[in-house]
Amino acid sequence: MRKQHKQSGTGRGRSQQHGDSGSGAASKLSVSALISEPNIWSDWQPALEISPLSWARVAGLLMREVEPEAVINALAPPLAAMRETLELEIADCVDEDPSKVSVTFEGFYDAFEDETPKALRAFLNGLETNCDFDWLRSSIANHIGFEASLMWFVLNGLAYASCYSAFDMSKINGDARWLAELEFFEPARMGADVFVARHFYKGVIKRFPFAKSPPFEDGVQPYREDPLHNGDDWLTRRRRLDRRFTQDMDRVHKAGGDTQALPTDIWIQDRTHNHWARAIETARVPAFDWRRQAAFMLRSVPLEIAAGAVERAIIDMAATTARATLSFAQERGIPSNEITYGQWFVWWREHWQHWDNPLFGSLRELCLEPDAAMVGDWLTRIDPIVFANFLVECAHGFVINEELGRGGSTAPRITSQLFHFDKFRPFKTMNLIGLTLKLWQRFCDDHAIISDHSELYCDFGVEWNLPMIAQQPRWPQ
């Protein structure tokens, strides 16, 4: 049953409200203000508890001007071609040896995912829109591993629009009406990509009666919010991404040239003018990782000031850890040179299990502009260990860029005590685990400890790709 949308959330009328997305007026809008605007590409996300730092939030904002009817007209033909291809593959197998053919929804869905990149490329090439979507399209084209996630995102937006009768059927082409007429579930109940696959599979059952019925499971929802960590082939995709980022590093960091030739769009300008974004590039963070969104939201915070605050806070926290560890050992009669990594790490990790520490306190003081203030407001719901890892990467990336003359900072260069430039590995950026090992080694040197190398198994007990506390597994006991 379709519902009446409580607001005009189809993306229509945005240009009249805000001006063209490439105009100077639009570039001055804060992302926090855009998030509050009704938008079918974003309005389905809160029900799935997708965090404000997710790539899906960025994609929703980039598509805010895109009408769902245009998406249906561009997406329906490639999906129909995909359906025909999948059925032909089954028919070919049946012709060869029917006795060895077992058709299940699980196997069909795997084949559906395999065909998704081809359909998605055809959709992206066939959709004409503004420079915001062009940025999204070029980012997807240049980075593999995101196809299934973007298909999930786009179809969920269409499903949400379908549930709230947001389509203007007069704008939809005849060969695309079948997609607009599907009775989608709300995305929180079933991922729209799964729904489309199940719809296709109904046709398979009619054509091939021996095909097994799909499982009755309305709540099927592949985890698409984090595309790089979805599926068994993550390592292969990550290696390809790393190679591509290495090849593109010099091109990305070259001077921007004539910036007047660039669109005044904030998303494109961000790659050139935002020190946080440049630091994240140096750390080789994938294109749609949540850290990209965080870097964009924090663009008004001077990274040279934030990096200094991060270093000072970490040095203070390391000193506090050392004092607590030595006190612990003294109370139990343990000589200082026999302290183990585990005994030190317990006190070090304690800093990161809550937000009441110098590192995050100093960051909150810098979050004054609307977008940065939104990050500051969300800090207590973001996992502190995961966010600390992001800050460490940005601080070290900033130091590396300054050493290479790519930072663009006008502040006097300050010698860092923690973050160093390695001329043999110039783009090697330290994360929280690397920083932990470094500080433990300093503690060993200060107290003549011979390490047993148990620190090599350093584990903070978190999923680094999940920024929100609610998404994290429990702390190790």
BELBELHU-V933136 format. One record per backbone hydrogen bond with DSSP energy under -1.0 kcal/mol. CO is the residue of the C=O (numbers start at 0). NH is the residue of the N-H. If there is no record, write none. Layout:
co	nh
CO	NH
CO	NH
This chain:
co	nh
6	8
8	39
12	16
13	17
14	18
19	22
22	26
25	28
29	33
30	34
33	36
38	41
38	42
41	44
44	47
44	49
45	48
50	53
53	57
54	58
55	59
56	60
57	61
58	62
60	63
62	65
66	70
67	71
68	72
69	73
70	74
71	75
74	78
75	79
76	80
77	81
78	82
79	83
80	84
81	85
82	86
83	87
84	88
85	89
86	90
87	91
88	92
89	93
90	94
91	95
92	96
96	99
97	100
102	211
103	107
104	108
105	109
106	110
107	111
108	112
109	113
110	114
114	118
115	119
116	120
117	121
118	122
119	123
120	124
121	125
129	133
130	134
131	135
132	136
133	137
134	138
135	139
136	140
137	141
145	149
146	150
147	151
148	152
149	153
150	154
151	155
152	156
153	157
154	158
155	159
156	160
157	161
158	162
159	163
160	165
161	164
162	2
163	4
167	170
168	171
172	175
175	178
175	179
176	180
181	183
185	188
185	189
190	194
191	195
192	196
193	197
194	198
195	199
196	200
197	201
199	203
200	204
201	205
202	206
203	207
207	210
214	216
216	219
219	190
221	223
226	229
232	236
233	237
234	238
235	239
236	240
237	241
238	242
239	243
240	244
241	245
242	246
243	247
247	251
248	252
256	258
257	260
258	261
264	268
265	269
268	271
268	272
269	273
273	277
274	278
275	279
276	280
277	281
278	282
279	284
280	283
285	288
288	291
289	293
290	294
291	295
292	296
293	297
295	298
297	300
301	305
302	306
303	307
304	308
305	309
306	310
307	311
308	312
309	313
310	314
311	315
312	316
313	317
314	318
315	319
316	320
317	321
318	322
319	323
320	324
321	325
322	326
323	327
324	328
325	329
326	330
328	333
329	332
334	337
335	338
339	343
340	344
341	345
343	347
344	348
345	349
348	351
349	352
354	356
356	360
357	361
358	362
359	363
360	364
362	365
365	367
368	372
369	373
370	374
371	375
372	376
373	377
377	380
378	381
380	468
382	386
383	387
384	388
385	389
386	390
387	391
388	392
389	393
390	394
391	395
392	396
393	397
394	398
395	399
396	400
397	401
398	402
399	403
400	405
400	406
401	404
424	427
430	434
431	435
432	436
433	437
434	438
435	439
436	440
437	441
438	442
439	443
440	444
441	445
442	446
443	448
452	455
453	456
454	457
462	465
466	382
467	470
468	471
